[in-house]
């Protein structure tokens, strides 16, 4: 098999100027200096989790070494320092995605928790039997399962936007799904399995014409391109720190204040209340109504450091560099005759998901690992995508701004070696 004719052709890609000193950037990431099985590490599993620059690592250490304390609950100096740093991180995240107000940023454990928060809080209050929720065929399981659970609890139905052979949403089919029963739309911004970039602004506009709120799963978009939630127009936008060079177990949910005000708390406990009696509890203001218990203070502050790091490089520069890198990688992999790309959308982010004739992806990943190349194999929490293409799994190489063309060459050479050994 060969790559489909619709695959992004490097000669058609516009090379944009970027101002990245990639070698200097690589020096910021200590983990990239190591060897794996005696080979220099080539880390191409960024869609799963990204590596952390030294500044993020130092920020975490600095918190624990100098001002480790709980927040919002004490008047001593360490608590005041921790509170200030925690809330400063919220403002950094707000400005990074151009959210209108600090109170519209809810800290979560990640994108998955953000989606679950909306599904449970908004969905259980407003959905009823016969209502419909629209998602897409390319969703991560974290944007399928929460809605299935809520639909089962409320009697609502889940409707699915189909995708074409290139891995693009079929907007005419989306338009046909929208009707008076449609109460919510939840779609991914960038497919983690294929790299397809969805026209979320257009999707939001189509939904809003019918008064339907929209959540966007931005986990794979925020690390790779400028994101402006006001320009997109969405009502909710969820994403994770660990995919954008920050700590694990941390993320954020943007929600329009008027909607968040209408939603009940997702969890109960300390700090999300104004007052508690055995007869009645009154809840705290936004965003604290949705942040029960002691939060992930250190990682929130580290999240803020990651945002600062990305802003220092410039998201436009990152997007331009990764676009060129993706074009180069697409060209190199297209020369491998027995390789077929899964996902050839016209608008793609830096994901290359592929299969090789007669070779299981797990075997590919194992042999590439012995060449020092870290990729992801499996269904990528997107089983419906695999079913759509009639396959069980893919090998996925996902790029970041610290990857290089030399590493793309190593990947292509590694794949050829896999074919020699197992083909």
N, C-alpha and C positions, 0 to 999 in steps of 0.2 A: 504494500500500500504506500501511497505518497500523500503528502499534505494536500488538503483540498485547495482548489484554485482560489478560494476566497480567503485563504490565510493572508494576514498582513504581510505585504511585500515591502522589504526594507527600502527599495528604490522609490516607493510611493510615500514613505514616511517622511514628514518634514523634519529636518534636523534643526532643532532650536538651540539657541545659545544657552549655555549654562555656566555657572561660575563655581564649579565644584573642584576642589583639590582632593581627589579621591584617595590618594595615598596618605594625605594628612588625616582625612576622615577615618581611614582604616586604623591609623595609630591611636585614635580615640577609643577603639574597641579592643580591650585586652584579650578577649577570647579568640579573636581572629589570628593571633600570633602562634597558636598551638599547631601541633601536627596530630593527625589521626591515622593510625596504622602506618606511621612513618611517612605520611604524605602531608603537605600543607593543607590545612582545613579550607575547604571550599563550601561555605555555608549558603545553601540554596533552599532553606526551609522557612523563609521569612513570613509566608502567609500563615504558618502555624504559630510561630513566635519569633520576634526579632531579638537581636542581641542588644546589649546595653552599653552605652558609652561610659567612660570613666566618671564623667560628671554626675551621672545618675547613681552609680555605685557609691561615689563619695558623698552624695547627698543623703543616701540611706545610712551610711556609716556615721555621718555627721549628726543626724538626728539621734541615733541611739547613743552616741558617745557624749553629746553635749546638752541636749534638751529633751530627752525622752520623758514624756508626760502625757496625761490625758488632756483632752481639749474641752473648752466650753464650760468647765465645771470647777475651776479653782481660780484663786487670785494670786497664786505664787508665780514667780518669774518664769520658771520652766514651762508651766501650763500656758502662760501668756505667749511665750515664744512659739510653742507648738501650735496654739490656736491661730496665731498670726500666719505662720507658714502654711498651715492647712487651708485657711481661707484664701490666702494669696494664690495657692495652687488652683482653687476653684475659679478665681478671676482669670488666671492664665488660660485655663481650659475654655472659659466663656469667650474670651477674646480670640482664641485660636480658631474657633468655629463661627465667630461673629454672632453669638447668641445675644439677644437684646439685653438681658439682665442676669446678674449673678445668681439670683434666686431660681433661675430656670435651669441651673446645672445641678443635678443630683448625682452624688458620687455613689458608685455601685461596685460590685466585685468584678464587673466586666460587661461586655455587650450582652451576654446571655442573661444576666440578671436584669439589665435594663429592659430587655424585651419581655421577660417574665413579669416585671413590675407593671408594665403597661397592660399586658394581657390580663393579669389578675386584677389589677386595681380598676382600670378603665373598663375592661371587658366584662368582669363580673357585675359591675354596676349598671352598665348601659346595654349589654346584649341581652336579647330575649329569644324565645323560640321562633324560628322562621327567619331571623336575621342572618345576614351573610358577611363573612370576613374573606377578603381577597388577598392571597399571597401569590408567589410565582413558583414555577417548576424548578427554579435554580436555587431556592432557598437552602441555607444551612439548616440543619436539624433544629437549631436553637430558635429559628423563626418559623418552624412548622409545629413542633411538639407543644409549645405553650398554647398556641391557638387551638390545636386539637383538644387539649385538656379543657380549655375554657368553653369551647363549642359543645363538648360533651356535657359540661356542667350547666350550660344555659339553654341548650337546644338550638343554638345557632349552627349554621353550616359553613364549611370551608370550601371556597372556590379557588381555582388555581389558574393562573395565566400561563399558557403554553409557551414553549420556546421553539425556535426553528433549528435547522440543522447546524447553523453557525454558532448557536448558543446565545441568540438574541431574543429578548422578549417580543412577543407578537402584540403590538399595541392595538391593532384592530380587534383582536380577540379580547384584550383587556377592556376596551370600550364596550364590547358586547356584554361583558360580565357585569358592568355597572348598572344597577337598577335601584328601585325604591327600597329594596330589602338590604342593599349593601350598606353596612354601617361602619366598616373600617377596612383600610388597606395597609398592608405591611410588606415592604419589599426590600431586597438587598440592593445596596448601591453598586458594589463591585463583587462579582461572583468569586468566592474563594476557590472553587473547583475549576473554573475556566478563565477567569480574568475579565469576563465581559463587564463593561461599564454600562450600567443602565441609565436611561434618560429620566432620572428621578424628578427633575423639575417639571418635565412634561407630564409625568405620571401624577404628580401632586396637583398640577393645574386641572387635569381631567377629573380627578377625584373631588377637588374643591368646588368645581362647577356644580356638583351634586351635594355639596355640603358634607363630604365624607372626610374624616381626619385620616392622616397618613403618618405611619412610622417608617423610618428608613434605617436599615441595618448598615451602619457605616464602618464596621470593623476593618474591612479591607480597603476602604477609600481614604480614610484620614491619614494613614502613613505615607500615602503616595501622591496626593494632589491637594491643592487648596480646596477647602470645604467651607462654604458660607451657608449656614442654615436659613438665614433670611432670604438669600437669593433663591435657594431651593424652594423655600416656602413650606417645608414640612412642619408637622405638628410635634413630632418626636424624632430624635436622632440618637442612636445608641452606638457606642464604640468602646474599645478596650485599650488600656495602657500598654499591655505586653506586646501588642502588634505594632506599636509606634515607639519602640525603643525605651519604654518605661517598664516599671516593675509588673510582675504578674499579680493576679488577684485584685486588680484595680481597673476601674472604668468609669464612664460617665454616661448619663442620660440627659439630653436636652429635651425639655418639654415646654410648650407654650404655657405661660403662667395661668391663663384662664382655664385651661384644661386640667392642669395639675391641681388647681384650687378645688375643682369639682370631684377629684378622685379621692377615695379613701386611702388610708395608709396601707402599704404593702405588708409591713411587719410592725409589731408593737414592742415597746420597751422604753429604755431610758433615752432622753434627749429628743424624742419625737413628740413630747407632750408639753402642754402649758401647765395643766394641773390634773391630778388623779384623785378621785374618791371611789369608794366601792359602788357608788351609784352612777357616776359618769366621768368620762375622761374628755378633756378638750385638747386638741392637737396643736403642735407647734406651727410656726409660719413656714413657708417654703424657704429653702428646700428641705429643711430639717424634719418636716413631717414624714419624709421618706427615708430617713437615715437613723434607724433605730440602733441603740447600743453603741458601744465604743467602736468608732470607725477604724478603718485601715489607715491610720495616721501617717506612718512612715512612707507607705507606698503612694499615698495621695501626694505627699510632698515630693517624692521621687517622680511621680507623674508630672508634676509641675516643672521639674528640672528637665524632663524629656521634651516637654513642650517648648521650653526655652531653647533647648539644643536644636530642635527642628526649625524654630523661627530664626535662629542664628544662621542656619544654612539657607533657608528660604524654600518654601514649598514649591514655588514655581521652578526653582533650580532643580529640585529633586525630581519633579514631574518630567522636566525636559531631559535630564540625564537618564532616567529610567526608561523613557520612551525610546531613546537611542539604543540603550542596552537591550531592550525587548526586541527591537528590530534586528539587531545583530544576532541575538539568540535565535530568533525565528528563522533567519537566513541559514545559520549554521545547522540547526536541527532539520530544516527542510531538505538538506542535502543527504540525509540518511533515508535510504529508500524504503526500509521496512518500518519506518516510524510514521504514525498517524497522530496528528494533533487533535485533541478534544477541546473544542471551543476556538472558533476562528472569527469571532465578532470583529466588525470593522473598528469598533472602539474598545480597546483592551487595555487593562493595566498589566503589571509585570508578573504574569503567571503563565507558565508553559506546562500544560497537562497533556500527557501523551501515552500511547500504548505502542508496544513493539510486537510485530507478528510472532506468535508462538512462544512468547516469553512472559511469564507472570510478573506484574509490577513489583511484588515483594522480592523476587529474585533480582530484579534490576536494582532495587534500592540496596540490597545486601552487597552486591558486587560493587556498586558505586561507592558505598561506604568504605570498602577496602581500598578505594582510590582516594580516600579523603574527602569525598563529595557527599554532603548531607542533603538529601531530598526527602520528600514525603511520598509514601505509597499507601493506597487504600481507596476508600470512598470519600474521604475528606469531609465526613459528616454531611454528605450530600447524596444519599442513596438514590433519591428520585432522579438525579442527573445521570447517574450510572445506568439506571433502568431506561432512561430516555435514549441512551446511545447503545443499549444492548450489551453493556460490558459490566464486569464485576468490580473493576478498580482501574486507577491510572497511576502513573508516576508523575509527580508534580514538582517542578523546579520553580521556585518563586523568588523574585529578585528584590534587592534593596539598593539604596544609593551607595553602599560600601562594596558592592560587587563590581567586578571588572570584566572587560572583554577577555582577558587572559583566563579568567575563571569559566567563562562561557566556552572557550576553547577546551578547557579541561573537561567540562561536562560532555561536550560532543565527542571528545576522544574516549572518555569513559563509557559512553553509550556504545561506541563502535567496539570497544573491548568486550562489553557485555554480549554483543551480537556474535563476536568471534568465539566466545566461550560457550554460549548457550543457544545461539541461533542455528 
